[in-house]
Amino acid sequence: MNLRFDGQTVIVTGAAHGFGRAISHAFARDGARVYACDVQEDGLEATARLAADAGTPVQVRRVDVTDPASTQALMDGAARDTGRVDVLVNNAGGVLGQVGRPLEEVSPADWRAIFAVNVDGAFLCAQAATPHMKRRRQGRIVNISSGAGLGVSLTGIQAYASAKAAQIGLTRQLAHELGAFGITVNNVAPGFVRSNPTTERQWESYGEEGQARLVQGLALRRLGSPDDIAAAVQFFASEQAGWITGQVLSVDGGR
């Protein structure tokens, strides 16, 4: 399957490292004009530098996905510069440095912080991008959730599992609403991937025995990579996936 995105405008949030960086580079490699976005400017600079070194440059933008003005400015600016917004990848999220704790020790502020980035961020970005897609009666929105949203979180973080489940619900609802405008909305649910400093700390916390148990619990008996997640996102964004919407694709090695 030859997936090309020549001339398309693709916006990727959470692009300072890990999945977002791999997704940004994959779309740029395959012809898209990519806006790689994050609040972490140092990481964004590295994303841009690596893309330029590979001969597939990306545009970087500092964006706070929890701020409606920031997400609106991003989408309007991309549409003004390129005349279109074709693909939105809502990848910003994660556990924000939190660790698993008993329920009674979780503060409301910690609970809300995870929901703000993982759920509110996806909502605000979709809300800002959708008018530009509606005008052309086509578009692709791909949300990055987690296996935690389909079951339980390996992190033990209640807010993370709940937020990712909410994001899957948002995906299905938006798919129903936006389908009449030629916009598909789908969800990629990754399994455990060593993709950023947080997952590296999580991996180390398991120790050798725990690491072996995790890998042996996968049908494919190996961990995946950010490139595996990028490939799934590109499929949902492609013309070949034009009659697929409201779906969740687990990319987890057969957990």
N, C-alpha and C positions, 0 to 999 in steps of 0.2 A: 504494500500500500504506500503510495507516494503522497505524502502530506506536504503541501506547500501553502504558504500564507502571503504570497507576494502582494504588496500594496495594502495589506490590511493593517489596521491600528490595533495593537494589543496592549492592554494595561494589566500589569501584574503587581499586586500588593505583597508586602512582606518579602521583598526581593533583596534584602541585604545579605542573605546567606541561604544555605540549604535548598529547600524545594523552590522557593521563589527565584533564587539565582539560577538554578537549573532550568526552570520553566522559561525565564527571560531569555537565557542563552539559546534554548531550543527554538523558540519562535524567531529570534533574530537570525539564527542559522538558516531557517527555512523561509526567509524573505519578508518577515513582518517588520513594521516599524514599532518598536517596543518601548513602552514607558515603564521602567522599573522603579517601584515606589516603596518607601519605607520611612520610618522616623529615625533610623540609625544611619547617619550620614557616612560614617567611616565604612560601614559595610557596603553601602551603596557605591561608594567610590571604588571599592574592590570589585564589585559586580561589574561596574563600567570598565574598569581597567582590564579585567579578564576577558570581557567581551571584545574590547578593542584589540587586544593581543591576538584573539582568534579571528580577527577580520570581520566580526559581526557586531558592530557597535549598537549600543542601546542608549536611550535617553534616560536619565535618572531624575527623580523628583522627590523632594522631602514631603511626605504626606502623612498626616495623622488621621487614620481611618475612623477614629472616634469623634472627629470634628466635622460637622456637616459643611462648614465653609471650606475646609481643606479638601474634602472629597469633591465638592461641587467645582471648585477651581481647577482641580486635576482634570475632571472629565470635560469641562468646558474648554480648557486650554488645549487638550489633545484634539478635540473636535475642531477647534478654531485653526490649529496648526496643520491638520491633516485632512480635514473635511469629513471625518468619520470616526466612529468608535465601533469596532467589529467584535472584539473579544475582551471580556473582563474576567480575570482570574482572581478570585478572592482568596488569597493565601495567607494574609496577615492573621496572626493568632498565636496559639501556644499557651504555655502555663505562666508566662511572665515571671519566671524565676521562683515560683511557688513550689512547695513540696507537699506531699501527702500528709495530712494531719487528721486527728479525730474530728468528727463533725462539730462537736461543741467548742472546738478551738478555732474554727474558721470565722473570721470577721466578715460582716456584711461588705466592708470595703474590698476585701480580697475577692469575695464572690462576685461583686459587681465589676471589678477590674477585668476579670477574665471574660465575663459576658460582654463587656464594652468592646473589646477588641475582636473577639471571635464571632459574635452575633451582631451587635450594633454596627460594627465595621462592615460586615458583608451587606447588611441592609442599606447602609448609607451609600456605599459605593454602587450597589445595584440601582438604588433610587436616582443617583446622579447620572449614571450611564444610560439608563433605559430611554429617556427622551431622545437621545441621539441615535439609538438603535431603532426606535419606533419610526423615526423620520425616514429611515431607509428600509423599514419593514424587514429587518434581518439583524441577527446578532447572536452571540454565544456568551452565556455566563456560566463559568465553572467555579464552584465552591470547593475548597479543600477542607474536608472535615477530618475524621479520624475513625479508626476502628473503635475508639472509645465511645463514639456517638451511636454505635450499633450494639454495644455490649457494656463492658466495664473498662475503666481506664487502668492501664498498668501503673500509672503514676499514683493512683489512689486519690486523685484530686477531684472532689465532687463537682466543683464548678466546671472543670474542663470537660468531663463526661457529659454533663448536662448541657453545656454550651454547644458542644459538637452535635448532640442530638437535636437541639433547637435549630442549628444551622441546616441539618438535613430536612427538618420540617419546613424551614423557609424555602429551601430549594424546591420542594414539591409544590408548595403554594404558589411560588412565583412562576413555576413551569406552567401551571394551570392558567394563571392570569395572563402571561405574556405570549403564550403559544399563538394566539390569533394575530400577533404582530410579526410572526416569523422569528421569534426569539426563543431559543432553547435554553433551559437552565438545568444543569446536571451537577453531580457531586462525586468527587473522588475521595475515598476514605482510605488513607494509607495505614498500613501496619507500622510496626516499629522500624524506623530507619535512622541510622546514625547520620544526622544531617545538620546539626548545629550544636553549639556549646551545651545547651540544656540536655539534648539526647545523649551527648557524650558523657555528661555527668551521670545520667540515668544508667547508661551502659556500664560504667565503671562501678556503680553502686551494687550491681548484681553479683560481682565477683565472677571467677571462672566457672563455678558450678552453675550459677544462675544464668550466665551467658549461654552456656552449653544447653541448658534446659529450654531457654527461649528458642534457640536455633533448631533444636531437635523437635520442638513443638510445631514447626512449620513443615508443610508438605514438601516444599522445595529444599528444605534443610540448608538454607542460606538466607542472610539478610539481603534486602534490596538496597537500592541507591536512589538519590534524588532524581537521577535520569529515568528511573522506572516510573516515578510519579509524573514527570514531565511528559513522558510518552502517553500516559493515560489522558492527561489534560489535553494534549494536542489532538487525540482522537475525538474527544467530545467537541473540540473547537472546529473540527474539520467538516468539509462538505459531506463526507461519507456518513457522518453522524446526524444528518439533517432531520431524520425522523425519530430521533431519540431525545426524550426530554423527561424531566422529573425522576431521573434514575440515580442510583448510588452504585458506584463501582468500587468494590474492595480491591485494593492493590496491596496485598499483605503476605504474599508467598504461600498462601493456603493455611492461614492460622485456624 
